[in-house]
């Protein structure tokens, strides 16, 4: 029996975890959960998890992202050039909010099933009119437990996210999931 046959139900859960509504972005935890038949889900059943920060465009969004950390500020800065965003995807330039996928973790025994893509698809359904962006990691842990730059991992992540439809914002490390492509996928 495969792992998939053990699980009958799969759900995405969204939790708003922020306490900084006045000056920070919304902080969402998105989980893909699967559990065996005839039981209730628990923390051991989380197959994949993402942390997503979100801010409305008309609510001083750059400062909200900047208040979290430099990585989030870097992605937000790459989204400041509305003309460049419009060249990539005209519909994205008129988005109501910006959602930045900050991190994605897939349980080791669940890897290879594109669950990270599925998490982002759920995100696009819930926040359908948002710009959705991310910056693939360049970091890895070495044998000594130190964080090092890992170009091989970075190239693999670029390929992974581009396979879902993300495109590069020219001159940056940020990827954008075009709103027009998502609308076409939902209609098709």
Secondary structure, DSSP 8 states (H G I E B T S, - for coil): --HHHHEEEEEEEEEE----TTTS-EEEEEEEEEEETTS---GGGEEEEEEEEEEETTTTHHHHHHTT-HHHHHHHHHT--HHHHHHH-GGGGG-SEEEEEEEEEE-GGGTTS-HHHHHHHHHHHHTTTEEEEEE---EEE-TTS-EEE-HHHHHHHHHHHHHHTEEE-TTSSEEEE-HHHHHHHHH-
